[in-house]
Amino acid sequence: MNYRHFARASTLGFTLPEILVSLSLIAALAAVVVPAMLSQVKKGDPTRVGNDVVNIRSAVEAFLGDVRRYPGGFSQLTLPIALTDQPLSGTMPATYFYGTAEVSRWRGSYLGEDATAALKTGFGWKFESQFASAGYGSSGTVASTTSQKYLLLTIGVTDVASAQQLDAMFDDGDLNAGLIRYRVCTAAPACTAGALDTVKFLLMPIY
């Protein structure tokens, strides 16, 4: 047996102190780098939401220009409408369905992606698949009798801080006014048990 070779081989590799020092250095770097990276990702969330909202509004405007009705939800922006589909609730009688002429005027896809992908946005949020309509008074509260209705884009959220960050960047900084509104779900009939809080974008006025 070559004892010289055995002695040389036994010295290869790292000693326990060297491993511990290396792990300590890696942990220290991770403690500094990871929070910084997460912070940069978080900063991009409002921009992501804002861009998505702008794209959705453009898609709704294109749909409205072609079909001459307000779409009922994301699926009508990404897939051809059918005679069994209905436009935005509150803009036509509840018994109204798209007619043959309206179906033939559909020129999408208006978002260029499938409906499931279109729902995802920043902050880990997800757009509700159906659009809604409501009238808003100047005080920020929903007022069904108001003269001005809006097409609403709704997101269920879990924290008001992100909503405030979004509003400060893209709107007036007041979650009770402007084009971005926030509602806390606490009790019926406004909210159901276990419902998320909601951020509502007044996407466009309904005329």
QUINOR-V858384 format. One record per backbone hydrogen bond with DSSP energy under -1.0 kcal/mol. CO is the residue of the C=O (numbers start at 1). NH is the residue of the N-H. E is the energy in kcal/mol with one decimal. If there is no record, write none. Layout:
co nh e
CO NH E
CO NH E
This chain:
co nh e
1 3 -1.1
2 6 -1.8
3 7 -2.4
4 8 -1.8
5 9 -2.4
6 10 -2.0
9 12 -1.4
15 19 -2.1
16 20 -2.4
17 21 -2.4
18 22 -2.3
19 23 -2.6
20 24 -2.1
21 25 -2.2
22 26 -2.4
23 27 -2.4
24 28 -2.1
25 29 -2.4
26 30 -2.5
27 31 -2.0
29 33 -3.2
30 34 -1.9
33 37 -2.4
34 38 -2.7
35 39 -2.3
36 40 -1.8
37 41 -2.2
38 42 -2.5
39 43 -2.0
40 44 -1.0
42 45 -1.2
44 48 -2.2
45 49 -2.5
46 50 -2.8
47 51 -2.7
48 52 -2.3
49 53 -2.5
50 54 -2.2
51 55 -2.4
52 56 -2.5
53 57 -2.6
54 58 -2.3
55 59 -2.1
56 60 -2.6
57 61 -2.6
58 62 -2.1
59 63 -2.5
60 64 -2.9
61 65 -2.1
62 66 -1.8
63 67 -3.0
64 68 -1.3
70 88 -2.6
72 131 -1.9
74 77 -1.7
74 78 -1.1
75 79 -2.5
77 110 -3.0
82 85 -1.8
85 98 -2.3
88 91 -1.9
93 96 -2.3
99 103 -2.4
100 104 -2.2
103 106 -1.0
114 118 -1.8
117 120 -1.0
119 127 -3.4
122 125 -2.2
125 121 -1.8
129 74 -2.4
132 152 -3.8
134 150 -2.4
135 143 -3.0
137 140 -1.7
141 137 -2.2
143 146 -1.9
148 136 -1.0
149 206 -2.9
150 134 -1.5
151 203 -1.5
152 132 -1.7
153 201 -3.1
154 128 -3.0
155 199 -2.6
157 197 -1.2
160 164 -2.6
161 165 -2.2
162 166 -2.3
163 167 -2.5
164 168 -2.6
165 169 -1.4
166 170 -2.2
167 171 -2.6
174 177 -1.6
175 182 -1.9
179 202 -2.9
181 200 -2.8
183 198 -2.5
187 191 -1.9
192 195 -2.1
197 157 -2.7
198 183 -2.7
199 155 -2.3
200 181 -2.9
201 153 -2.2
201 203 -1.9
204 151 -3.1
